[in-house]
Amino acid sequence: MRRLSICFAVSLLAACAAPKYTIDDGRKVDEALLGQIKTYGAGERVLRPAIVRSAALQDPQCDTQWELPFSVASSDRWSEDDRVAWVRGLGVDERLTVVGTALDSPLKVGDKLQEVDGYHKDNAEKMLLTLVDLRDAGKPFDVKLVSGKVIKIKPFKVCRGYTRWAPPNSPQTQDYHWLLSVHPLEIVQAGLTDDEALWTVLWSQGVSEEGGARMKTYHYGSKVVGTLYQLFTIASGIKGAAMAADAALVAAQTAAAGVATEILKKQLIEQATAAAASRMRDEALGLARKLTQQQVMGAMQAAAANRGALSGVAWIASTVFEQADAWAYTRMEQLKADPLAGFTLHQKLLEKTLVSNSMVFDADRAVALSKLAQTRGRGADVVAVLQGIKPDELQVAMADMPVASAPVGFSYEDVTQDLVNTQPFARGLVDGMLSMPVASSTSL
């Protein structure tokens, strides 16, 4: 009996010492955040298979990075209410939880990681750092799930240019960098097909391949620190990265204010409001929606303003968006995917008035890519996807409109080191994250 009592006491103490993870207790949470968490999860589920598909390129001319057949998120460092939202929306608690997998991934959505190659800490950020370190070593390693099951993970190579979604608490964040592109969550709201997700991945890689050398000459005179941590935790549900993304978004919004005149901003707002009202009427009546040329012009002009509002490294990236379009188009063909997926995604986003992202073409990009499609015998198909509106005719009609694709007079010296010292995200989200010491990031 005494031995039984001792065993019971020991087990009771062990239970008390075990970490307690958040559960959904039914409390009221931020509904907007909850919706974005669900959107983020939907994006991860379609993105990870596309990343694996892109690996089949095996392009010998690409610079490469290592990837994993799954993605994880954690609610660690979020507020108590927000942690409940993560559980309710995506089944994610403080532990590293799988939120996206490739078709042949040995892990499945919902799996929770207990150990990474024998390493365990009750700190999601430290676990992530170990995971990315193993990923970038490029060698197989083991992960242990909370169930006790041990699974072998094999990293794989892809063309350089990670594709990631914005964090749920900063869904509008976007940044384009030679190492990584962060896309706003509104793209996911279009309901990405498999080919459209692949287009997004290939396009991000194209930005890196076509603009990497140009972007590298802009910065990197100083030492880059914390690369492994920062590139993996960004947009992963870790609070520190999400807070950084939020700060970068404020900087981007400030930059955008200087791009368009007050008249133009009012015009764009009016056009977006009218288009949204029209869409709601059509959806209420169950009608298929066809955009007028004026609506398309307004939306594409807003896309041009979005491109023009980019700053720092992302602005340099924006100068090769046309080349990235062409890069993605030809690689879609090589992978036997629909090369017009870029146009179908563009059109779907236009119809939903979701234009603050890089997947919506401005007039210059639409014309350049449609000309490439014409050389492949797909010109008529492009016009059909665009509901009969021809990009070259749009370009002529938009010639007198007041916004160019990018601001005039930008120079590398616009962002001084003094500014960066006080505003670490002056050159963009990814660039700012790369320059942050790991120790200070993990303390957020």
N, C-alpha and C positions, 0 to 999 in steps of 0.2 A: 504493500500500500504506500509506504514511504517513497519507494522508487517511482511509483506511478505519479505521486504528488510532485516529485521533483521534475519528472519529465513534463508534466502539465505546466508547471511554473516556467520551465525553460522555454517551452513552445509559446507560452503566453507572452514572455518577454521578447521573444523573436518576432512575434506578430506585432507587438507594440513598436519594435524598432524598425520594422519594414516600412519603406516609404509609402505614403498614401497618395494615390493618383486621382485626379479629378474625375468625377462622374457627372452625368446629367441629372441634376436634382429637380429639374422642371422650372427653375427660376426664370425670370424675365431677362433676356439678353438683348444686346444691340442688334436689331433685325437687319440693319444695313450690313453690319459686319458679318452676321450669319449668312446672308445671301452671298457676300463676296467669298466667304470661306467655301461655300458650296460650288461657286463658280471656279474658284482656284482648283478645287478637287477635280471638277470636270475637265479643266484644262490639263492637269497632270495626267489624267487617265488617257487622254488622246495624244499628248505630247511625247510620252516616253516610247510608245511603239514607233512613232515617226523618227525619233532619234536613232533607234536601232535600225530602221529601214535605211537611214542615211549612211550608215556604216558600210552598206553594201557597195558604195561607190568605190572604195579602195583607190582613191585618186592619188597616184604617186606624186603629183604636183602640189598637193595640199600640205600645209603645215597641219599637224595633228594634235589632238587632245585625247585623254582617256575619259570614257563615260561608263556608267553603270546601267544595268537593265532595269533599275527601279529608282524611284525618288522617295524621299522621306520628308516628313514635317514634324514639328513639335510645338506644343503650346508653352514650353518652358519660358519663364520671365514675363508672360502676359498676365494681365490682371485676373482676379478670380472669376469675375463674370465672363471675361473673354475666353478663359480656359473652358468654361462650360459651353460657350458657343462653338469652340473647336470640337469638343466631344459630340455635340448635337449635330453639327454640320458635316463633320468628316470622320468622326470616330477617332480623333487624334487627342492624346493627352500629353503629359510632360515627356514621355518616352519617345524615342525615334520611332515613328509610325510610317509604314509604307503607304503612300498615297497614289502612286502611279507605277505601272509595270509594263514591260514589253510582253508580247504574247508568250515567249519562251522563258520568261523570268522564273528563276527558282523560288522567288518570293511572290506573295500575293498581296493585294490591297488589304490593309487592316493588320498585317503582321507587325509585331512590335519587337524591336531589337533589344536583346538583353546584353549581349557581348559582341564586340567587333574584334575578331582575331584574338580572342582571349582577354580583351580590355573591357572593363566596365567602370563607369562612373555614373552617379546619380546627377549628372549634369549634361544636358543634351548637347550643349555647344562643344564640350570636350569630346564627347562621343563623335560628333560630326567631324571635328578636326582629325581624329584618328581614321574615320571612314574615308575622308578625302585624301589623306596621306596614303592610305592603302590603294585607293583608286588610282592615284597618279603614279604609283609604283608600277602599275600595269600587270601585276602578278596575281594569281588566284589567292583568295583568302577566305576564311570561315566567318560566318556570323551565327550567333546563337540567339534563337527566339525566346520569348518569355515562356513558351511551352516546353523549352528544353531541347528542341530540335536544332541540330547544327546543319547549316547549309553552305555549300561551296559557292562562292561568288567569283565570276570571271569578268574583269573589266575588258572593255573593247575600245578600239580606236575609231574616232570620227574626225572629219575635217574640223580645223580650229574654228571656234566661234560658238560657245555654248548658247543655248536657247533657254531662257527662263521667263516665268510669269512674274508680274508684280506681286508684292505681298498683299494679302486681303485687306489690311488696314490702310494701304496706300494704292488702291486699285488703278489709279491713273498714271502711276510711275512708268516712265519709259527712258531707256538709255541705250546707246549703241556704241560698242567698243570692240576693238580687235580681239579681245578675249571672250567677250560675253555680250549678248543683247538681252535687255529686259523689256518685255512687251506688256502693255496695259491689259488688264483683265477683260476689257470690253471686247477684245478680239474673240475671246471664248464665247461671248454671248451671241455670236453669229451662228453658233452650232457647227463647229468645225468638222468637216469630213476627214477621213484618213489622209486623203491627198492634200487637202488644205493645210492640215497640220504638218505634213511633210514639206509643203511649200514654205511654211513659216520657218522650219528648221533649216532648210537649204538656203533660204534668203539670209538668215542670220550668219550662216557660214560664208555666204557670198560677200556680205559686208566685210567680214574679216579678211577673206582672200583678196578682194579687190581693193580694199582701203587700208589694210594693215600697215603697209610700209608708210603710207601718208600719215596715219594716225600716230605711229611710233615717232616720227620726226617732230611731232607737236610737243610731246612731253617726254618723260622718262629720262631727264637729266639727273633726277634724284633716285635714290634706291627705293625699289618697291618692296614693301614688307607685308607680311600677313597674307600672301597671295592665296595659299591653300585654304585657309580659313574663310577668307572673304568671298572667294568665288563660289564656294559651296554653300555657305550659309545665306547668301543673298536670296531673297524670295523663297526661303525654305520654311517659314513659320517661326524662325527664331526672332525674338523681340528686338535684339540689337540691330539686326539687318533691316527689320521693318522700320525701326525708328530712323535709321540712316536714309532709307528710301523716302520716308516722309519729309525729311529735311531737304533731300534733293528735289522733291516735287515742289516744295516752296520756291526753291531757287529757279526751277524751270518755269514756274508760273510767273515769277518776276521777270524773267527773260522774255517770256511771251508777250508781256505787257508792252515791251518796247518794239515789237515787231509790227503789229497792225495799228493803224490809226483808229481813233475813236469811232469814226464813221464806219470803217470797215468792220470793226468789232460789232457794232450795232447791226450792220448788215448781216453778218454771219449768224448772230444770235436770232435775228428775225427769220432768216432762212431755215435755221435748224428747228425753231419753234413751229413754223408753218409745216415743215416736212414731218415733224413728229405728230402734229395734230392730224395731218392727212393720213399718216400710217394708222393712227388709232381709229379713225373713222372707217378706213378700209378693213381693218382687222375685225372691228365690231360688226361689220356687214358681211364678213366672210369673203371679201373680194380680193382677188390677186392685185397686187400693187405694182403699177408701172410709173416710174419716175419720169417727170418732164425734163426736157433739156435744161431748163433753168434750175431745177432742183439739183440735177447732177452737177451743173457748173458751180452752184453754191457749195455743195458738199466737197467737191474737188478743190475748190478755192480754200475751204477750211483745212483740207489736208495739206495744201501748200503752206498755209500759215502755221500749221503744226510742225511741218518740216523746217520752216524758217525760224521757229522759236527755239530750236535745239541750239545748244551752246557747247563750248569746249570740245572735248574729243568727239562727242556725238555730232557736233556740227561738221567736223571733218568727215565723219562717217556718212553724213547726209549728202556729201558731194559725190558719193559713189552709189547712191541708191539705184540709179538706172543700171549700172554695171552689176549690182547684186541681183536685180530682177533678171537680167540676161543669164547670169551665172546659175540662178535657181532654175530657170526655164530649161536650159540645156541639160542640167542634171536630172530634172524630172523626166525628161525623155530617156536618159540613160538608165534610169531605174524603172522604166516601163510604167510610170505614173502619168496621170493627166497633166500635161504641161500648162493647160489653161486653168489649173486650180488657183493660180494667183488672181486671174480675172474673176472667177466665181466667188472667191473670198472677198475681193474688192467690191463686187456688186452686192453681196449679202450685207456687208458692212454699210454701204451707201444706203440701202433700203431700210436699215435700222437706225440711220443717222448716227452711226458710231464712227467718227472720222478723226478722232484724236489719237491716231496710231500710224505706224509705218506700212500697214498692209493695205491701206487705201491709197491708190495712185493719185498723184496730182497730174495735171495735163501733160507735162513733159514726160513723166514716166509712162503714162498710158500710151502715148504716141510711140515712144521708143520701143516698148515691149510689143505693141501691136504690129509694128514693122517687122520685128523679129518673127512673130507668129506668121506673118504673111509670107516670109521667105520659106517657111515650113509648110505652106499651103493651108494654113489655119486662119487666114484673115476673116473669112465669112463666119467662121465659128466664134471668133472673138466678138464680132458685131452682134451675133445672136445672143451671146452671154450678156452683153451690155444692153440688151433690149432694143437693138436697132440703132443705137447712138454710136456714131463713128468718132474715135478719139481725135483724128486729125481735124474734123469739123469743129469739135469742142475747143481744140487749141486755138483755132482761128477766132472763134466767138469769144474766147476768154482773153484774147491778146490785150484788150484795153482795160482789163480789170486790175485793181491797184496792188495786188500782192505778188511778188516773185516767189520762187521756190525757196530762196534763202536770202538772208539780209545782205545788203551791199556794204562793203567796207570792212568786213571782218578780217582780223589778222591774228596770228598766233600770240602777239603781244597784248591782245585785249585782256587776257587773263594773266595778271601779274602774280609773282610769287607772294607779294604782300597781301593780295586779295585771297590767295589760296590759304595763307597762314591764318586768316581770320574766318574765311568761308571755305572749309575743306571740300565742299562739293561744288565749287565754282567751275570745275572742269567736268562735272557730271557725277552720277551716282557710282558707276563702276570705278572710275578713276579715283574718286574720293575714298571708296572702300579699300582699294588697293593700297592707299597711302596711310591707312589707319593701323597703328600697332595692334597686334592681336590682344594684348593684355587689356587695353582700354576698351576694345570691342566686347570682350567677354564679360566685362563688368557692367554693361548696360542693362 
